[in-house]
Amino acid sequence: FFAIDFVGMAMILAAVVLISVKDLIKERRKKEKGVIE
């Protein structure tokens, strides 16, 4: 049970990190496009 819980939490944390990183990249791209235009 412990191993399954650990893997599950690790996958959830990884998903949250990926989503937050994608949002940051989108915001940076928008800012860069705005500056260029």
Backbone atoms as SQL, in Angstrom:
CREATE TABLE atoms (id INTEGER PRIMARY KEY, chain TEXT, resi INTEGER, resn TEXT, atom TEXT, x REAL, y REAL, z REAL);
INSERT INTO atoms VALUES
  (1, 'A', 1, 'PHE', 'N', 0.844, -1.212, 0.000),
  (2, 'A', 1, 'PHE', 'CA', 0.000, 0.000, 0.000),
  (3, 'A', 1, 'PHE', 'C', 0.874, 1.256, 0.000),
  (4, 'A', 2, 'PHE', 'N', 1.902, 1.226, 0.832),
  (5, 'A', 2, 'PHE', 'CA', 2.766, 2.416, 0.922),
  (6, 'A', 2, 'PHE', 'C', 3.389, 2.743, -0.431),
  (7, 'A', 3, 'ALA', 'N', 3.879, 1.703, -1.116),
  (8, 'A', 3, 'ALA', 'CA', 4.532, 1.921, -2.419),
  (9, 'A', 3, 'ALA', 'C', 3.530, 2.535, -3.401),
  (10, 'A', 4, 'ILE', 'N', 2.319, 1.999, -3.417),
  (11, 'A', 4, 'ILE', 'CA', 1.290, 2.510, -4.350),
  (12, 'A', 4, 'ILE', 'C', 0.981, 3.971, -4.014),
  (13, 'A', 5, 'ASP', 'N', 0.819, 4.282, -2.730),
  (14, 'A', 5, 'ASP', 'CA', 0.522, 5.659, -2.327),
  (15, 'A', 5, 'ASP', 'C', 1.660, 6.585, -2.746),
  (16, 'A', 6, 'PHE', 'N', 2.894, 6.135, -2.530),
  (17, 'A', 6, 'PHE', 'CA', 4.059, 6.970, -2.883),
  (18, 'A', 6, 'PHE', 'C', 4.068, 7.264, -4.378),
  (19, 'A', 7, 'VAL', 'N', 3.854, 6.229, -5.192),
  (20, 'A', 7, 'VAL', 'CA', 3.857, 6.406, -6.657),
  (21, 'A', 7, 'VAL', 'C', 2.716, 7.324, -7.071),
  (22, 'A', 8, 'GLY', 'N', 1.553, 7.119, -6.476),
  (23, 'A', 8, 'GLY', 'CA', 0.395, 7.960, -6.814),
  (24, 'A', 8, 'GLY', 'C', 0.669, 9.422, -6.501),
  (25, 'A', 9, 'MET', 'N', 1.212, 9.693, -5.310),
  (26, 'A', 9, 'MET', 'CA', 1.507, 11.085, -4.935),
  (27, 'A', 9, 'MET', 'C', 2.568, 11.661, -5.868),
  (28, 'A', 10, 'ALA', 'N', 3.562, 10.865, -6.225),
  (29, 'A', 10, 'ALA', 'CA', 4.632, 11.342, -7.115),
  (30, 'A', 10, 'ALA', 'C', 4.037, 11.723, -8.471),
  (31, 'A', 11, 'MET', 'N', 3.122, 10.904, -8.983),
  (32, 'A', 11, 'MET', 'CA', 2.503, 11.192, -10.288),
  (33, 'A', 11, 'MET', 'C', 1.667, 12.469, -10.201),
  (34, 'A', 12, 'ILE', 'N', 0.926, 12.638, -9.094),
  (35, 'A', 12, 'ILE', 'CA', 0.099, 13.844, -8.921),
  (36, 'A', 12, 'ILE', 'C', 1.003, 15.071, -8.866),
  (37, 'A', 13, 'LEU', 'N', 2.087, 15.000, -8.096),
  (38, 'A', 13, 'LEU', 'CA', 3.010, 16.141, -7.986),
  (39, 'A', 13, 'LEU', 'C', 3.605, 16.458, -9.349),
  (40, 'A', 14, 'ALA', 'N', 3.991, 15.435, -10.096),
  (41, 'A', 14, 'ALA', 'CA', 4.580, 15.644, -11.427),
  (42, 'A', 14, 'ALA', 'C', 3.566, 16.323, -12.337),
  (43, 'A', 15, 'ALA', 'N', 2.304, 15.897, -12.283),
  (44, 'A', 15, 'ALA', 'CA', 1.258, 16.492, -13.126),
  (45, 'A', 15, 'ALA', 'C', 1.083, 17.963, -12.766),
  (46, 'A', 16, 'VAL', 'N', 1.041, 18.276, -11.474),
  (47, 'A', 16, 'VAL', 'CA', 0.871, 19.666, -11.028),
  (48, 'A', 16, 'VAL', 'C', 2.044, 20.515, -11.511),
  (49, 'A', 17, 'VAL', 'N', 3.254, 19.992, -11.387),
  (50, 'A', 17, 'VAL', 'CA', 4.442, 20.742, -11.823),
  (51, 'A', 17, 'VAL', 'C', 4.383, 20.990, -13.325),
  (52, 'A', 18, 'LEU', 'N', 4.035, 19.963, -14.094),
  (53, 'A', 18, 'LEU', 'CA', 3.970, 20.118, -15.560),
  (54, 'A', 18, 'LEU', 'C', 2.945, 21.182, -15.931),
  (55, 'A', 19, 'ILE', 'N', 1.776, 21.166, -15.275),
  (56, 'A', 19, 'ILE', 'CA', 0.721, 22.154, -15.582),
  (57, 'A', 19, 'ILE', 'C', 1.218, 23.554, -15.244),
  (58, 'A', 20, 'SER', 'N', 1.839, 23.727, -14.078),
  (59, 'A', 20, 'SER', 'CA', 2.324, 25.055, -13.681),
  (60, 'A', 20, 'SER', 'C', 3.412, 25.537, -14.642),
  (61, 'A', 21, 'VAL', 'N', 4.293, 24.642, -15.058),
  (62, 'A', 21, 'VAL', 'CA', 5.370, 25.025, -15.988),
  (63, 'A', 21, 'VAL', 'C', 4.775, 25.445, -17.328),
  (64, 'A', 22, 'LYS', 'N', 3.791, 24.690, -17.816),
  (65, 'A', 22, 'LYS', 'CA', 3.159, 25.028, -19.104),
  (66, 'A', 22, 'LYS', 'C', 2.523, 26.414, -19.016),
  (67, 'A', 23, 'ASP', 'N', 1.855, 26.702, -17.886),
  (68, 'A', 23, 'ASP', 'CA', 1.218, 28.017, -17.726),
  (69, 'A', 23, 'ASP', 'C', 2.283, 29.108, -17.751),
  (70, 'A', 24, 'LEU', 'N', 3.409, 28.892, -17.064),
  (71, 'A', 24, 'LEU', 'CA', 4.476, 29.903, -17.030),
  (72, 'A', 24, 'LEU', 'C', 5.017, 30.127, -18.434),
  (73, 'A', 25, 'ILE', 'N', 5.218, 29.063, -19.187),
  (74, 'A', 25, 'ILE', 'CA', 5.748, 29.187, -20.558),
  (75, 'A', 25, 'ILE', 'C', 4.764, 29.980, -21.417),
  (76, 'A', 26, 'LYS', 'N', 3.460, 29.690, -21.285),
  (77, 'A', 26, 'LYS', 'CA', 2.455, 30.422, -22.072),
  (78, 'A', 26, 'LYS', 'C', 2.516, 31.906, -21.731),
  (79, 'A', 27, 'GLU', 'N', 2.607, 32.241, -20.437),
  (80, 'A', 27, 'GLU', 'CA', 2.657, 33.648, -20.023),
  (81, 'A', 27, 'GLU', 'C', 3.910, 34.317, -20.584),
  (82, 'A', 28, 'ARG', 'N', 5.050, 33.650, -20.514),
  (83, 'A', 28, 'ARG', 'CA', 6.300, 34.235, -21.017),
  (84, 'A', 28, 'ARG', 'C', 6.212, 34.450, -22.526),
  (85, 'A', 29, 'ARG', 'N', 5.642, 33.482, -23.254),
  (86, 'A', 29, 'ARG', 'CA', 5.509, 33.616, -24.714),
  (87, 'A', 29, 'ARG', 'C', 4.619, 34.812, -25.040),
  (88, 'A', 30, 'LYS', 'N', 3.524, 34.971, -24.302),
  (89, 'A', 30, 'LYS', 'CA', 2.617, 36.102, -24.544),
  (90, 'A', 30, 'LYS', 'C', 3.370, 37.412, -24.334),
  (91, 'A', 31, 'LYS', 'N', 4.138, 37.491, -23.244),
  (92, 'A', 31, 'LYS', 'CA', 4.897, 38.720, -22.947),
  (93, 'A', 31, 'LYS', 'C', 5.918, 38.974, -24.058),
  (94, 'A', 32, 'GLU', 'N', 6.630, 37.936, -24.483),
  (95, 'A', 32, 'GLU', 'CA', 7.646, 38.098, -25.539),
  (96, 'A', 32, 'GLU', 'C', 6.989, 38.573, -26.834),
  (97, 'A', 33, 'LYS', 'N', 5.869, 37.950, -27.206),
  (98, 'A', 33, 'LYS', 'CA', 5.168, 38.350, -28.436),
  (99, 'A', 33, 'LYS', 'C', 4.745, 39.813, -28.319),
  (100, 'A', 34, 'GLY', 'N', 4.220, 40.191, -27.158),
  (101, 'A', 34, 'GLY', 'CA', 3.780, 41.574, -26.962),
  (102, 'A', 34, 'GLY', 'C', 4.945, 42.535, -27.137),
  (103, 'A', 35, 'VAL', 'N', 6.099, 42.199, -26.567),
  (104, 'A', 35, 'VAL', 'CA', 7.269, 43.079, -26.669),
  (105, 'A', 35, 'VAL', 'C', 7.728, 43.171, -28.120),
  (106, 'A', 36, 'ILE', 'N', 7.764, 42.034, -28.810),
  (107, 'A', 36, 'ILE', 'CA', 8.230, 42.021, -30.210),
  (108, 'A', 36, 'ILE', 'C', 7.279, 42.852, -31.081),
  (109, 'A', 37, 'GLU', 'N', 5.966, 42.641, -30.907),
  (110, 'A', 37, 'GLU', 'CA', 4.982, 43.361, -31.727),
  (111, 'A', 37, 'GLU', 'C', 4.973, 44.831, -31.315);
